[in-house]
Amino acid sequence: MFILRPAQERGRTSHGWLESLHTFSFDHYQNPAHMGFRNLRVINEDRVAPGKGFPMHAHRDMEILSVVISGSLAHEDDAGGQGVIRAGEVQRITAGDGIRHSEFNPDDQNEVHFFQIWIFPERKNLEPGYETAAFPLEDLDNELILVGSPDGRNGSVVIHQDVRLYFGTLERTRTLNFSLDSVRYGWLQAISGTLICNGKSLRPGDGAAISDETDLTFSALDPCRFLFFDLN
């Protein structure tokens, strides 16, 4: 079963320096029908203007991932984590029992486009942490690459939850197959291009909740990129 979450129905936050689209309820956008899916709580598609960003603020008991599509994002936190991630890199913050962090666009000319993802952790009061990993996302052709997992395999960032996050790319008319365990769920988030999954079409920004499906076939009407979450 597929339940489509159309891009145009997402919530929106606009602050001049920030354009953010919310797949699920977030901040001032609250929609009781869209509070998350399984352990997936937030998917925000953010664009931050040059030299701008989110000043130091607090979080707890959440796994926060950032997947940079273009530009760069600078991170700093009060647990000693810091760094700059760029297109093709993924960042994981474990907020745990409390962390304060900031995220800024260090580029004074170009915006940063990234997906901010929140996942409920396996338990509360984890030790705060920070991790980044680089992947050849810009060079992928017709691949589904693991970028986040509970065990950090294949160089993926460690997510403290039974969730696996994949980044997919497809050239026009190409296909990829994925086997989803019968007791698990999927969330598909289109980034660019026109993606077809088991006959369902997704355009940029569309999402889809997937259940009771085991054999998934991804195909592209034109070159596309997407995120896929394998969820318990």
N, C-alpha and C positions, 0 to 999 in steps of 0.2 A: 504493500500500500504506500502511495506517495501523497503527501499533503504539501501542496505548494505554498510558499510564502513569497508573494510577488514583491519585486524590488520597490515598486511605486507605493506599496502600502507600508513600507518601513517608517519608523519615526525619524524625525530630523531635528538636529541641533545646529544652529548657525550663529557664530559669534564674530563673524568677520575674519578672524584669524583661523577659525576652526569650522569645518563642515563635516558633520558626523551623521551617519545613517545607522539606525538602530534596528536590527532584525528582531530583537526582543526588548522588553521594557527596560528602560535605563534612564536614570536621573529624572528629568521632568517629563519624559515620555513614559506613560504608564498605560499598558493595555492588558487587562486581566486575561485575555485570550492568548497572549504571547509573552509568557514569563520565563521562557527557556524550553529546553528539550532534554529530557533525561538529566545527566549531570552538566550539560552545557547551559550556561546561564546568560552569557552576553556574546553577541557578535556585532561589533561596531566597525563600520568602514569609515575610517578617518582620513581627512586631508588637512594638514596643518601648514599654515603659511610660513615662508622663510623667517627664521629667527624667532619664531613663536613656539609656545608649547604649554604643557601642564606644569604649574609650579608644584613644589613639594606638598604632598597630601598623603593621607593615611589610608591603609587597607588592612584587612585581616581575614584569615580563613578563606582564601581564594587562590587558585592557580591562574595567573594572568599571563597570556601569551601574546606576543606581537609578531606579526608576519609582515615584513616590509615588501611592498610591491614596487615602489620607486622612491628615490630620495634616500635620506638617512635620518636616524632617530637616536638621540643621545639620552642615556639613562644615568641616573645617580640615585642611590638610596642610603639610608642611615645604618644599613647593615654592612656597608663597605663595598657594595656592588656598584660598578660603573663601567661605561663603555659606549661605543657607537655601533649601531647595526645598520646595514645597508640592504639594498635590494638583494634577495637571495639569502637573507639571514633571518633567523628566528630567535626570539628572546623569551625566556620563561622567568617569571617572578613568582616565588612562593611567598605569599603575604603572611601565612602562618599565624603566629600569635601576635603579629603586629609589625608593620613596616611602613616607613614613610619614603616616598620616592617622587622623582620628577622625570618627565619625558619632554624633550625639546627637539625642535628641528634646528640642527647646528648650521645648516646651509643658509646663507644670506641672499640667495637668488632663486632657489627652487623649492617647491612644496614637497612634503613627504606624504606619501600615500601608503597607508598600512591598515591591516585588520587587527583590531584589539579583541581578544577572546578571553572570556572568564569561564573557568570550570570549577565546580565545587570539588574540594579535595577529599581524599579518602577518609580523613579524620581532621578534627580541629586541633589548633595549637601546635602545628608543625613548626619546626625551626625555619625562620625566614631564609630565603636563598635566591640566588640569581644565576642564570646560565644563558649562554648564547651558543648557537651553532650555525655554521655556514654551509649552504648547499648550492650546487650549480643550477639554481632554478631558471636562470635566464638562458641556460644552454640545453635544457631538457627538451627532448622531442619524444612525444608519445610515451610518457612515463608517469608512474604514480609513485612518488618517493615519500618514505616515512620521515616526518620531521619532528614528531613528538610521540612519546610512548611511555608506559610505566617503567620499563627497564632500560631505556636509553639505547636500545639496540640500533645498530647501523649509524651510530653517530647522532641520533635524534636527541632532542632535549628531553629531560625526564619530567613527566607529568605525574604528580602524586594522585593519580586516579586511574581507573581501568578505562582509559581513553587512548585511542591511537589517531593521530592527525596526519593526513597525507596531503601533499601538494601535487596536483595533476596538471599535465600539459598535453594538448592534442593538436596536431596539424589537421587541416581540413580533410574530411572524409576518413580519418583514421579512427581506430577504436581501441579501447582498453577493457579488460574484464577483471572483475573483483568478486571474490567469494566472501559473503557475509554470513557468519554463523547464524543459525536459525533462531537463537535466543538473544541475538544482539540487534542493535538499531543503528541507523545511519543518518547523518545530516550532511547534505550536499549544499555547498555555497559556491555559486558561479561568480567568477571574477571578471572574465572578459570572454568575448566570443559567444557563439551559440552552442550550447551543450545539450546533448540528448542522452538521457539515462532511461533505459527500458521503455523507450517510446515517449517519455515525458521531456518537453523542451524547457530549458532554462536559459534566460538571457542574463547579462551582467547584473549582479545584485540580487537575483532571485535565489531563494533557498528552498530546500525540500526536506521534510521529515520522512524517513524511510523505515518501514516495519514490515515484518512478514515477507521479506524478500531475501533470497540467498544468493542468487546469481545476478550480478549487476553488470551491465554493459554500457560503458561510456563511449559516445561517439561525438564527432564535431562536424557541424555544418560549415564552420570557418574556424580559424585558429583560436583556441580557447585555453583558459587557465581556470582552475577551480580548487577548492578545498573540500576534503572529504573526512568526516569524523566517523570512526567506528566506536560505538558507545555500548556500555552495558545497560 
